[in-house]
Amino acid sequence: MDIATNTASDRKAAPWRHIAALAALVVVMGLVHTLTAGIGLLSGDEAYYWLWSRQLQLSYFDHPGMAAWWLAGTTALFGTSELAVRLPSILSSAIVTLLIYDTTRRAFDSSAAGLIAALWLNVTLLFGAASVIATPDAPLLVFWSLALWAAVRLMRENKAIWLYVLAIALGLGFTGKYTMVLILPGIVALFVLFRQGWRWWRRAQHLVLAALLALACTAPVLIWNWRHEWVSFRKQLSHSFDSPVSDPLLSLATFAGTQIGLVTPLLFGFCLWGMGWALWAGWRRGRAEWFLLGATSAPVLAFFIHHSWGGLVQPHWAGPAWIGAISAAAGGWVALCGSQRLGPRWNLLRRLYTAAPILGGVLLAVVYLQMATAILPVPPKIDPLGRLGGWDQLAKAVEKQRAEHPDTFIVVAKHELSGLLSYYLPDHPVVFLTGSDGVPRIPSYNRDDIATLPGRNAVFVSRTGRHAIEDVSKYFDRVTLLDVIERRWGGRTVDRYEIWLGESYQPGLFQDRREEQ
């Protein structure tokens, strides 16, 4: 891709060509995302977020409320199809693509670098998955990208408006996902280490007002948590730091392996280089906007690497770190090519640089193909996409038992299943979760609803295994196995679910145990 070597001329001649290419990238990827998102069934987490959107709150037990608010808007406009549920993620991916393009373009004075960054981002599996699956990462990535864009403009242009845009992005990002706090050290570093940031200390009134604006944008999360004894904050801290692992080295290796796979191997290598280059070159040359890209990526990744030694780390948690890393890698390479003549010894790196997005695109195409068709013979136990299959058939089996046993309520032991059954059952009924008396753990019911259940029969749905029914059976006069359903993905059995009839419910099953979740 010789686009990276056209730095000298792209400021005048290339931008329109690059803008056309950017528009084509956004349109093509938008169509691909729409097609892919509209084919597959929802995962458990997606259905759970849909459940939130039916009972809008300022925030929720597991995450802030932004994802639910966006989802409520798209489903109100376009119905409750899988595509409507995932539409916020599709739109968010387009916004993030535009933001990373302009952030990189402004940071490196190169539209070529911006286009490369936009392309690279779109061929990572991490961003590709976030573009077609409904998650709180959608608003997080939008506002993380917006914060980087505003910070770059603030450092380059010295206009107060960008300080306030930055504040809004930080505050709203926190109402999307708590991970947004990890961008703060990199942002603060600009005001401490660089002349472009120092000058704002002489205009302290803007810093104070911006801080208040950011705080105001976080108000929904703060108010909700204050009303519910800070339960979401406590849950996040417990979930993040109190989940020990038996083999720290294996946990670290697993996290590293997933990052290499999700970013794709060649892009991963260039991104690591980009992080380091941005920190070194940004500091050495006094380029705060370059330093920003490294300071909002490398420390975030280091945080999760360190955390993986002693606790559970999900692969996508470090996702925002790669936005700055990709921007730094794309811009750093263009800056390097433009500042010096690279000899033959760089030929291998040039080839790898060209091959990196091609490899990423091929891998992403394979993943999308599997998501849409389940055609590849991947063993169910190692296929993460298997969580998308068979839920409609399970719901049909549950609906059959409901018809044969009228006036029963539905009980499950996992919050993901509560959302899935509520979504795929025709009347979208309330599905009760064991160990939870409703709000704030599950927004779809409360203690008043639970008070109407004693004496009624229930349909209990759980993965096969004696422990679940043993825990539940003590709250019913009698339990009877009604059916066993195989949940299948691509013609292969992923797991099995049992459907039980519990007769004459006795109180206690929904006693709140959310602190144990």
Summary of the structure (lengths in Angstrom):
residues: 517
radius of gyration: 24.8
end to end distance: 49.2
largest distance: 81.7
contacts: 1866
relative contact order: 0.11
helix: 68%
strand: 8%
